Amino acid sequence: MHNILVASTINQGGKTFFCVSIGQILREKGYNIGFMKPFGGNVINFGGKSMEADVKEFKELFNLEDDCDLMNPVLITETEIINILKGDVIEPTEKIRRSLDLIEDGKDIVLIEGFEDVFSTLMFGISPEKLAEITNSKIILLVNYNQYVAGKILEFSSHIDDDKLIGIVINNVPVSSADMVKQLLIPFLKRKNAKILGFIPRTESLRYVTSLEIAEKLGGKIICGEDHANEPIYHIIIGAMTYENALKYFRQVKDKAVITGGDRAEIQIAALETPTKALLLTGNLYPGPAVMARAEERGIPIIVLPDDTITVVNKIEEILNVSVSLRDTRRIEELKRLLKENIDLDMIYKAIGSI
């Protein structure tokens, strides 16, 4: 049986969440799953040790016993990149193979997450096909949708050996374009002999953030309402108006977070009197006792953030546009549903030798 290498044409292209979702689908079918990210660059410090963030979360989610160093044998830091640009040569092949040999022990299949975009490993002297060969994998390629995506898909299809490619997934398709993709684009591409597995629609049910994610990603501190910090937030509003206007506007928007300065008590109260999921206070300023008491009474998280309002807005927008915490089972279940409805899973099973 072959392993599966999940690659993307862009960085932050949904690789980790696809691995998690297809991994859970395979586990439901009775397969013992392993995970590996041969090259990792999302470096975090945990317990005084540098490690790959996606690997750590995947390991915890699937209760894998393999050590993080095995699951990510080559950790790419900024220093490593600079040294390579200066002329240093790294030889990762044998290290990856040794790690994979240990990970494969007792596993039916190992999911391999690619590095950044599909061709980024060329700077280490390893092509997509070479990485697939090293990891005994076949490739699933995620391609982000746009109106000219057909040309890009045909280009990538011509650059990756057919026997190494399971197929291509058209990702992040707007709901308004889903019928066109299904009825016209995919049949067109198949007539051009492109291996198309299907598509993943872009849904608002996947595009949200939680108070926990905001605090973690923006270096904030949740000072109350932690029991409700994992609830989804779909709208971000800046509280930069008068109390009367704020109250009127805030009442119209549900499932929101309100961003305001820590010294704007009247805006904070207005937010807490309406359907608000979090109050984000910028500039490292803490609220007064009346605001704290009302937030605790209503179970609304307050997050104190070090940045100014515009910086906070921009950072949250970045979070909304990329895959976030694997601990969010809502997103995982929704993506599993989308895969089952829109991806030819039998084509995957057949390519890896499971049917």
C-alpha positions in Angstrom: 0.0 0.0 0.0 1.2 3.5 -0.8 1.3 6.4 1.6 -0.4 9.7 0.6 1.6 12.9 0.1 -0.6 16.0 0.4 0.8 19.0 -1.5 -0.5 22.4 -2.4 0.2 25.0 -5.1 0.3 27.7 -2.5 1.5 28.1 1.1 -1.4 27.9 3.6 -3.3 26.0 1.0 -5.2 23.7 3.4 -2.8 20.7 3.5 -2.9 20.1 7.3 -6.7 20.1 7.5 -6.9 17.9 4.4 -4.5 15.4 6.1 -6.6 15.5 9.3 -9.9 15.0 7.5 -8.7 12.2 5.1 -6.9 10.6 8.1 -10.1 10.5 10.1 -12.0 9.1 7.1 -9.4 6.3 6.7 -9.4 5.6 10.4 -13.1 5.2 10.3 -12.5 2.6 7.6 -10.3 0.7 10.1 -6.8 1.8 9.0 -4.0 2.5 11.5 -2.8 6.0 10.5 0.6 7.6 10.8 1.7 11.1 10.0 4.9 12.8 8.8 5.9 16.2 7.7 9.4 15.7 6.3 10.2 19.4 6.0 8.6 21.7 8.6 8.8 25.4 9.0 6.0 26.3 11.4 8.4 26.3 14.4 7.2 26.7 18.0 8.9 26.4 21.3 7.4 23.8 23.6 9.0 22.8 26.9 12.2 24.5 25.8 12.4 22.5 22.6 11.8 23.7 19.0 9.3 21.6 17.1 6.8 21.8 14.2 3.4 23.1 15.3 1.3 21.1 12.9 3.1 17.9 13.8 2.5 18.5 17.5 -1.2 19.1 17.0 -1.6 16.1 14.7 0.2 13.9 17.1 -2.1 15.0 19.9 -5.3 14.8 17.8 -4.6 11.2 16.6 -2.9 10.0 19.9 0.2 9.0 18.0 3.1 7.5 19.9 5.8 8.5 17.4 8.2 11.2 18.6 7.8 14.7 17.0 11.4 14.5 15.8 10.6 11.4 13.8 7.4 12.9 12.4 9.4 16.0 11.4 12.9 14.9 10.6 14.0 18.2 8.9 13.0 21.4 10.8 13.6 24.4 8.6 14.4 27.6 10.4 15.2 31.1 9.1 18.9 30.3 9.9 18.7 27.1 7.8 17.3 29.1 4.8 20.1 31.7 5.1 22.8 29.0 5.3 21.4 27.3 2.2 21.3 30.6 0.3 25.0 31.1 1.3 25.9 27.8 -0.3 25.4 25.1 2.4 24.0 21.8 1.2 21.7 19.7 3.2 21.2 16.0 2.5 17.8 15.1 4.0 17.0 11.9 2.0 18.4 9.3 4.4 17.2 11.1 7.5 13.7 11.1 6.1 13.8 7.5 5.0 15.1 6.4 8.5 12.3 8.3 10.2 9.7 6.9 7.9 10.8 3.3 8.4 10.2 3.8 12.2 6.9 5.6 11.7 5.6 2.9 9.2 6.1 0.2 11.8 2.6 -1.0 12.8 0.8 1.5 10.5 -1.4 0.7 7.5 -0.7 4.1 5.8 1.2 7.3 6.6 -0.1 10.7 5.6 2.8 12.9 4.4 2.3 16.7 4.5 4.2 18.6 1.9 6.3 21.7 2.7 4.9 25.1 1.9 4.0 24.9 -1.9 4.5 21.8 -4.0 7.8 23.0 -5.5 9.4 24.6 -2.4 11.5 21.5 -1.7 13.5 22.1 -4.9 15.7 24.4 -2.9 16.8 21.3 -1.0 17.3 19.4 -4.2 14.2 17.4 -3.9 11.4 17.5 -6.5 7.8 16.5 -5.7 8.3 13.2 -7.4 11.5 12.6 -5.5 9.8 13.3 -2.2 7.0 10.9 -3.2 9.6 8.3 -4.0 11.5 8.8 -0.7 8.3 8.5 1.3 6.7 5.7 -0.7 3.8 8.0 -1.5 1.5 9.1 -4.2 0.5 12.8 -4.5 -2.8 14.6 -3.9 -2.4 18.2 -5.1 -4.6 21.0 -3.7 -5.1 23.8 -6.2 -6.9 27.0 -5.0 -9.8 28.0 -7.2 -9.9 31.1 -9.4 -11.5 31.7 -12.8 -8.4 30.8 -14.6 -7.6 27.7 -12.6 -8.0 25.3 -15.5 -4.7 26.5 -17.1 -2.9 26.1 -13.8 -4.2 22.6 -13.2 -3.2 21.5 -16.7 0.3 23.0 -16.1 0.8 21.2 -12.8 -0.6 18.0 -14.4 2.1 18.2 -17.0 4.9 18.8 -14.4 4.1 15.8 -12.1 4.6 12.2 -13.2 1.3 10.6 -13.8 2.2 7.4 -11.9 3.1 9.6 -8.8 -0.2 11.5 -8.9 -3.4 10.3 -7.2 -5.2 13.4 -8.4 -6.0 17.1 -8.0 -8.5 18.7 -5.7 -9.8 22.1 -6.6 -9.9 23.9 -3.2 -11.7 26.9 -1.8 -14.4 27.1 -4.5 -17.0 29.9 -3.9 -20.5 28.5 -3.4 -21.7 30.6 -6.3 -19.2 28.8 -8.6 -19.8 25.2 -7.3 -22.3 24.2 -10.0 -20.1 25.5 -12.8 -17.0 23.7 -11.3 -19.0 20.4 -11.0 -20.9 20.6 -14.4 -18.3 22.3 -16.7 -14.8 22.7 -15.3 -14.2 19.2 -14.0 -15.6 17.5 -17.1 -13.4 19.8 -19.2 -10.3 18.9 -17.3 -11.1 15.2 -17.4 -11.4 15.5 -21.2 -7.8 16.9 -21.1 -6.7 13.8 -19.2 -6.2 15.6 -15.9 -6.7 13.5 -12.8 -9.4 15.3 -10.9 -10.6 14.0 -7.5 -13.2 16.7 -7.0 -13.5 20.0 -5.3 -13.9 21.6 -1.8 -16.4 24.4 -1.6 -15.7 27.5 0.5 -18.3 27.7 3.2 -18.8 30.3 5.9 -19.1 27.4 8.4 -15.4 26.9 8.0 -14.5 30.6 8.1 -14.6 31.7 11.7 -12.2 32.2 14.7 -12.5 31.5 18.4 -11.4 33.5 21.4 -8.8 30.9 22.2 -7.3 31.2 18.7 -7.2 35.0 18.9 -5.5 34.9 22.3 -3.0 32.3 21.1 -2.2 33.8 17.7 -2.1 37.4 18.8 -0.4 37.0 22.2 -3.4 38.1 24.2 -4.7 37.2 27.6 -8.2 35.9 28.3 -9.2 37.6 31.6 -12.7 36.2 32.0 -15.2 34.0 30.2 -12.7 31.2 29.5 -15.5 28.6 29.6 -16.9 30.2 26.4 -13.6 30.8 24.6 -14.0 28.1 22.1 -17.3 29.4 20.6 -17.2 30.4 16.9 -16.9 34.1 16.0 -18.0 34.9 12.4 -17.9 38.7 12.5 -15.3 41.3 13.6 -16.5 44.8 14.4 -14.5 47.8 15.4 -16.1 49.8 18.2 -15.2 53.4 17.2 -18.5 55.2 17.4 -20.7 56.8 20.0 -22.5 54.6 22.6 -25.9 55.2 21.0 -24.7 54.3 17.5 -22.7 51.3 18.8 -25.7 49.9 20.7 -27.9 50.2 17.6 -25.3 48.6 15.3 -24.2 45.9 17.7 -27.7 44.6 18.1 -27.9 43.9 14.3 -24.9 41.6 14.3 -24.7 38.2 16.0 -21.8 35.9 16.7 -19.4 38.8 16.7 -16.3 40.1 18.4 -16.0 43.8 19.2 -12.6 45.4 19.1 -12.1 48.6 21.0 -9.6 50.4 23.2 -9.3 49.3 26.8 -10.3 52.9 27.8 -13.6 52.9 25.9 -15.9 51.7 28.8 -19.1 52.9 27.1 -18.4 50.9 23.9 -17.4 47.8 26.0 -20.8 48.0 27.9 -22.7 48.4 24.6 -21.0 45.3 23.2 -21.8 43.3 26.4 -25.5 44.3 26.1 -25.8 42.7 22.6 -25.2 39.2 21.1 -21.4 39.3 21.4 -19.0 36.3 21.6 -15.9 38.2 22.7 -14.6 41.7 23.7 -11.1 42.4 22.4 -9.4 45.3 24.2 -6.3 46.7 22.5 -3.2 48.5 23.8 -2.8 46.2 26.8 -5.4 48.2 28.7 -7.6 46.4 31.2 -11.4 47.1 31.7 -12.9 48.6 34.8 -14.8 46.5 37.5 -18.3 47.2 36.0 -17.3 45.8 32.6 -15.6 42.8 34.2 -18.7 42.1 36.3 -21.0 42.3 33.3 -18.8 40.1 31.1 -18.6 37.5 33.8 -22.3 37.6 34.4 -23.0 37.0 30.6 -20.1 34.6 30.1 -18.4 36.7 27.4 -14.7 36.3 27.1 -12.6 39.5 27.4 -9.2 39.4 25.7 -6.5 42.0 26.4 -4.2 42.4 23.4 -0.9 44.2 23.1 -1.4 45.6 19.6 -3.3 48.6 18.4 -6.8 48.2 16.8 -5.7 48.2 13.1 -3.0 45.6 13.7 -5.4 43.4 15.6 -8.0 43.6 12.7 -5.3 42.7 10.1 -4.0 39.8 12.2 -7.5 38.4 12.7 -8.2 38.6 9.0 -5.0 36.5 8.4 -6.3 33.9 10.9 -9.6 33.8 9.1 -7.9 33.2 5.7 -5.8 30.2 6.8 -6.3 26.9 8.5 -6.1 27.2 12.3 -6.2 25.0 15.3 -6.7 21.3 14.7 -8.4 21.0 18.1 -11.5 22.6 16.6 -13.6 19.5 15.9 -16.4 21.5 14.3 -14.1 22.5 11.4 -12.8 18.9 11.1 -16.3 17.4 11.0 -17.5 19.9 8.4 -14.5 19.3 6.2 -15.0 15.6 6.5 -18.5 16.1 5.3 -17.4 18.2 2.4 -14.8 15.6 1.3 -17.3 12.8 1.5 -19.8 14.7 -0.6 -17.4 16.2 -3.2 -14.3 14.1 -3.5 -13.9 10.7 -5.3 -12.7 8.8 -2.3 -12.8 5.5 -4.1 -10.2 6.9 -6.6 -7.9 7.6 -3.6 -8.4 4.1 -2.1 -7.7 2.5 -5.5 -4.5 4.6 -6.1 -3.0 3.7 -2.7 -3.9 0.0 -3.1 -6.6 -0.2 -0.3 -9.3 -1.5 -2.7 
